[in-house]
Amino acid sequence: FEGVKDDHGSSFYEPKEKIMDTWSLRMLRARDNCFRCALTVLRRIIEPPAIVEKQQRRRLRLLSLFLLLITISAMIGAMVMKNAGSSSWPILLVTAPILAVGYGFSRTRYYGLATVLAVSIPAVSIFAMIIFSANQASIPDELPWLVLPLMVSSLLLSLRYTIIIAIIYAVFIVLFVHFVDVPTARLSQ
């Protein structure tokens, strides 16, 4: 029986622990290969152009990943809102390709334009959803969503530009509340 092997290529006289260790090692190698392959794909998707300095690479990776994820979520959101019967789904349907173009710019030397799109388009779409909303009573519930593009700008831009954008948002909100019939009693909640 010394030369007889089982299906795993091990001898019948080998202990079960050794067989399990071999199987575990193969599974660990397969897992490592999957992780390595996924990391390679992720790097190809979000890696900035080679002309960028090392200090800016991290921000540009974040920009590419943000634009990719927000584009996908805008497309999914448009489908969900259409199925739910919401009137705001065309806004998201228009927003998604613009953000996809921004993702394309983030992969080139025109990454500055991609940053502008990443900060402005989500805010514009939120304002558009509020303006074209059939239910004016829900406006105070939708205004806090403007914080998200501001948070993204704080990650992608300098403090100076983030403060400028925050001031622009505040001016828009004040003008918006003044010119649109917003139930102001609920704004303080």
C-alpha positions as CSV (number, residue, x, y, z in Angstrom):
1,F,0.0,0.0,0.0
2,E,3.0,2.3,0.1
3,G,2.6,3.6,-3.4
4,V,-1.2,4.0,-3.3
5,K,-2.4,7.6,-3.4
6,D,-5.9,9.1,-2.7
7,D,-7.7,11.8,-4.8
8,H,-5.6,14.6,-3.2
9,G,-2.3,13.0,-4.2
10,S,-1.3,12.1,-0.7
11,S,-0.6,8.6,0.6
12,F,-3.1,6.8,2.7
13,Y,-0.6,6.7,5.5
14,E,-0.2,10.5,5.8
15,P,-2.0,12.1,8.7
16,K,-5.2,14.0,8.0
17,E,-3.7,17.2,9.4
18,K,-1.2,17.3,6.5
19,I,-4.0,16.8,4.0
20,M,-6.0,19.6,5.6
21,D,-2.9,21.9,5.6
22,T,-2.4,21.3,1.9
23,W,-6.0,22.1,1.2
24,S,-5.9,25.2,3.4
25,L,-2.8,26.4,1.6
26,R,-4.4,26.0,-1.8
27,M,-7.5,28.0,-0.5
28,L,-5.3,30.7,0.9
29,R,-3.4,31.0,-2.4
30,A,-6.6,31.2,-4.3
31,R,-7.9,33.9,-2.0
32,D,-4.6,35.8,-2.3
33,N,-4.8,35.6,-6.1
34,C,-8.4,36.9,-6.0
35,F,-7.4,39.8,-3.8
36,R,-4.4,40.6,-6.0
37,C,-6.5,40.5,-9.1
38,A,-9.1,42.8,-7.5
39,L,-6.4,45.3,-6.4
40,T,-5.0,45.3,-9.9
41,V,-8.4,46.2,-11.4
42,L,-9.1,48.8,-8.7
43,R,-5.7,50.4,-9.4
44,R,-6.4,50.6,-13.1
45,I,-9.8,52.2,-12.4
46,I,-8.7,54.9,-9.9
47,E,-5.0,55.5,-10.5
48,P,-4.3,59.1,-11.6
49,P,-2.2,60.0,-14.6
50,A,1.5,59.6,-14.4
51,I,2.1,63.4,-14.8
52,V,0.8,64.1,-11.3
53,E,3.1,64.7,-8.4
54,K,3.1,62.1,-5.6
55,Q,1.5,64.5,-3.1
56,Q,-1.6,64.9,-5.2
57,R,-2.0,61.2,-6.2
58,R,-4.0,60.4,-3.0
59,R,-6.6,63.2,-3.7
60,L,-6.9,62.2,-7.3
61,R,-7.5,58.5,-6.3
62,L,-10.2,59.7,-4.0
63,L,-11.7,61.9,-6.7
64,S,-11.8,59.0,-9.2
65,L,-13.3,56.6,-6.8
66,F,-15.9,59.2,-5.6
67,L,-16.9,60.0,-9.2
68,L,-17.2,56.4,-10.1
69,L,-19.3,55.5,-7.1
70,I,-21.6,58.5,-7.3
71,T,-22.1,57.8,-11.0
72,I,-23.2,54.3,-10.3
73,S,-25.4,55.4,-7.4
74,A,-27.0,58.1,-9.5
75,M,-27.9,55.5,-12.2
76,I,-29.3,53.1,-9.6
77,G,-31.1,56.0,-7.9
78,A,-32.7,57.1,-11.2
79,M,-34.1,53.5,-11.7
80,V,-35.3,53.2,-8.2
81,M,-37.0,56.6,-8.2
82,K,-38.6,55.9,-11.6
83,N,-40.1,52.6,-10.2
84,A,-41.2,54.4,-7.1
85,G,-43.1,57.0,-9.2
86,S,-41.0,60.0,-8.2
87,S,-40.8,62.9,-10.5
88,S,-37.1,63.5,-9.8
89,W,-35.7,60.6,-11.6
90,P,-34.8,62.5,-14.8
91,I,-32.6,64.8,-12.8
92,L,-30.5,61.8,-11.7
93,L,-30.6,60.4,-15.2
94,V,-29.0,63.6,-16.5
95,T,-26.6,63.8,-13.5
96,A,-25.1,60.3,-14.0
97,P,-23.6,60.9,-17.5
98,I,-22.2,64.3,-16.4
99,L,-20.5,62.6,-13.5
100,A,-19.2,59.9,-15.8
101,V,-17.6,62.5,-17.9
102,G,-16.1,63.9,-14.7
103,Y,-14.7,60.5,-14.0
104,G,-13.2,60.4,-17.5
105,F,-11.6,63.8,-16.9
106,S,-10.2,62.6,-13.5
107,R,-8.2,60.0,-15.4
108,T,-6.5,62.7,-17.6
109,R,-4.5,65.8,-17.1
110,Y,-7.8,67.7,-16.9
111,Y,-8.4,66.5,-13.3
112,G,-9.2,70.1,-12.2
113,L,-12.3,70.1,-14.3
114,A,-13.3,66.7,-12.7
115,T,-12.9,68.2,-9.3
116,V,-15.2,71.1,-10.2
117,L,-17.8,68.6,-11.6
118,A,-17.5,66.4,-8.5
119,V,-18.2,69.4,-6.2
120,S,-20.8,71.3,-8.2
121,I,-23.0,68.7,-10.0
122,P,-24.3,66.9,-6.9
123,A,-25.2,70.3,-5.4
124,V,-26.9,71.4,-8.6
125,S,-28.9,68.1,-8.8
126,I,-30.0,68.5,-5.2
127,F,-31.2,72.1,-5.9
128,A,-32.9,70.9,-9.1
129,M,-34.7,68.1,-7.1
130,I,-35.9,70.7,-4.6
131,I,-37.0,73.2,-7.2
132,F,-38.9,70.6,-9.3
133,S,-40.4,68.8,-6.3
134,A,-44.1,68.5,-6.3
135,N,-44.2,68.5,-2.5
136,Q,-43.0,71.9,-1.2
137,A,-43.5,70.7,2.3
138,S,-40.5,68.3,1.9
139,I,-38.0,71.1,1.0
140,P,-36.7,71.5,4.6
141,D,-36.0,67.7,4.7
142,E,-34.0,67.9,1.5
143,L,-31.8,70.9,2.1
144,P,-29.5,69.1,4.6
145,W,-28.4,66.9,1.7
146,L,-26.3,69.9,0.5
147,V,-23.8,69.1,3.3
148,L,-22.6,66.0,1.3
149,P,-21.1,67.9,-1.6
150,L,-19.6,70.3,0.8
151,M,-17.9,67.5,2.7
152,V,-16.6,66.1,-0.6
153,S,-15.1,69.5,-1.4
154,S,-13.4,69.6,2.0
155,L,-11.7,66.3,1.0
156,L,-10.7,67.3,-2.5
157,L,-10.0,71.0,-2.2
158,S,-8.0,73.3,0.1
159,L,-9.6,75.0,3.1
160,R,-9.8,78.3,1.3
161,Y,-11.8,76.9,-1.6
162,T,-14.0,74.9,0.8
163,I,-14.9,78.0,2.7
164,I,-15.7,79.8,-0.6
165,I,-18.0,77.0,-1.6
166,A,-19.7,77.0,1.8
167,I,-20.4,80.7,1.5
168,I,-21.8,80.2,-2.0
169,Y,-24.1,77.4,-0.7
170,A,-25.2,79.7,2.2
171,V,-26.0,82.5,-0.2
172,F,-27.9,80.1,-2.5
173,I,-29.9,78.7,0.4
174,V,-30.8,82.2,1.7
175,L,-31.9,83.3,-1.8
176,F,-33.7,80.0,-2.3
177,V,-35.7,80.3,0.9
178,H,-36.5,83.9,0.1
179,F,-37.7,83.4,-3.5
180,V,-39.3,79.9,-3.2
181,D,-42.3,79.2,-1.0
182,V,-40.5,77.2,1.6
183,P,-42.3,76.4,4.9
184,T,-39.7,78.2,7.1
185,A,-41.3,77.1,10.3
186,R,-39.8,73.6,9.7
187,L,-36.3,74.9,8.8
188,S,-35.3,75.4,12.4
189,Q,-36.0,71.8,13.3
